[in-house]
């Protein structure tokens, strides 16, 4: 369960006066609190001067010198979506300028940063200038090696630098401490784009020619879609819709997308995962070759189909890991009751563990660490929640690691296989010491609305906020105390449609996440709903509808539920609980046990434990979980698809005399 938070900034001021309570309220709650800020948000017509970036002028001078004198140039790129698009930008520009240029992209095994063996080959091949894209900011030793060999190096990157910068001709990174450029959220492709603008001194030409690649990199690297990034993505989507790049066009079509209506959200779910599938399952060069197919439709179509196949293989490998993780959790349920979920497996596909990590994090709303062990080495990924920094955790536990990197939301690392157990214990110790109460994963709504506010005119205005993505998400709204008027199954029960009402106003809500059989609200129930608002066009009719994000019984006491959940997990970890809570969290009578057993019997596998607690509401979640654990131990229930199901028992069981309840009553009182 996520903790619901509704933005509560006061809806006042000049922005609200200009745009109205509905649209102006959304802007204000997203930090656009002046007309000047609104003009900047909506009306950006150019990027900031690239020469404001530290070392940019020197980089331009050296590249021009290399072009004039015919130096051999190597573009050294990273293998993820951002790195591949950045490589495509830099390589295709230099090639168009007549340079003798090639590229090098690390394999997954080589890792993110420059590596010595690759540089030896590059130097031996006669390269006189290396330009990095989306990497290099930590390549201190590699820069020293190139300098010793008489090879010039320009680093373009966007990752956080260490105190010591590589010694080379130019280090262009907006996150340098001495960089005064205004946009610190550029991705590697964005930095490459700015370098080309500085070289050409013609922003329009560069945006018309390369912004689609920079847009894909920006979306793929999950950069905030604000300021310059928003403008880059807007321009890039325009290029994509005009079918400017054959590779992207064919990839969108291979993924089943509509090239003329493609959005940033579409790109994040179709194009970017397929580009990333190249390095996850094969080599990034296949994705790069696709992006360099500017006009060659036949080659582009073939490569797009290859990436589609690799993406399918990625999904299969991901499902295999998730299946093994589910088995692990079933054998040891304590795993998911820890503050941080830590899992490791032999031979898990290293290119996929990051995605598996994200899926487990989404399921349990907790930080997750997943490691793949191969031989003497383990590689891992981290995905975290707001308020718990993945990078800080790795830094505090770094005594066990060979190398690590990342940011607050995600990270990666390597360590020796024989240290996995010690590293796991250190993570749990760190979390317990610094986070006795773990932060809740949150779901934010922009504002609370009434159904009457969801007019066609208001919903149409939401398109002005596009493109949606990281830092500029699609608006979500809370609709409180609604009555369920009707509900029906869609697509043979795979999806759900229902109607809610407030007073005389009603609206349709759809969800493609919840099968009809798993939708817990009944007709006549009063519920709270967080949804997006959208326009539905069908058979020429235009109407508004809601796209469900989450729902609960009206006025649900989420803080009590989350506190009970924390108490249950603390008891499972052997940390005990406040003795004053015992009457509420451990059953004290046979009547309390029977009430919970009757709940299970009435549900008969239709509801998970969480759904029983939320939609029945009469039993404390901690007491429900502990009682069900006791029933399971006594053979009175079993679980099917995560839902408790009663099992007939021939003999009466004294739950208070023996087993889990007896043990807890002894240890906690």
Secondary structure, 3 states (H helix, E strand, C coil): CCEEEECCCCCCCHHHHHHHHHHHHHHHHCCCCCHHHHHHHHHCCCCCCHHHCCCHHHHHHHHHHHHHHCCEEEEEECCCHHHHHHHHHHHHHHHHCCCEEEEEECCHHHCCCCCHHHHHHHHHCCCCEEEEECCCCCCHHHHHHHHHCCCEEEEEECCCCCCCCCCCCEEEECCCCCCCCCCCCCCHHHHHHHHHHHHHCCHHHHHHHHHHHHHHHHHHCCCCCCHHHHHHHHHHHHHHHCCCCHHHHHHHHHCCCCHHHCCHHHHHHCHHHHHHHHHHHCCCHHHHHHHCCCCCHHHHHHHHHHHHHHHHHHHHHHHHHHHHHHHHHHHCHHHHHCCEEEEEEECCCCCCHHHHHHHHHHHHCCEEEEEEEECCEEEEEEECCCCCCHHHHHHHCHHHCCEEEECCCEEEEEEEHHHHHHHHHHHHHHHHHHCCCCCCCEEEECEECCHHHCCHHHHHHHHHHCCCECCECCCCEEEEEEEEEEEEEECCCCEEEEEEEECCEEEEEEECCCCHHHCCCCCCCEEEEEEEEEEEEECCEEEEEEEEEEEEECCCCHHHHHHHHHHHHHHHCCCCCCHHHHHHHCCCCHHHHHHHHHHHHHHCCCCCHHHHHHHHCCCCHHHHHHHHHHHHHCCCEEEECCEEEECCCCCCCCCCCCCHHHHHHHHHC
